[in-house]
């Protein structure tokens, strides 16, 4: 089974919004690329891992990761990071 990568972080066009992307290991483009709506964004702020787990499950990921790590963009801004989770597809 291919490895699945889930990445969520601030949307480049509007830093107040969260963008979620999900890739399969062998693909270049993500098969899920969404910007969260108001309700999901509120849920993400309260429970990020659970929200990403539900989004992955909705989009066909059989066993989504339950833990995510912080992937920092640079050392100078500790508040600018993505949450990244990996699992088997």
Secondary structure, DSSP 8 states (H G I E B T S, - for coil): --EEEEEEEEETTEEEEEEEEEEETT-SS-SEEEE--HHHHHHHHH-HHHHHHHHHHHTT-SS--S--EEEES-SS-TT-EEEEEEEE-
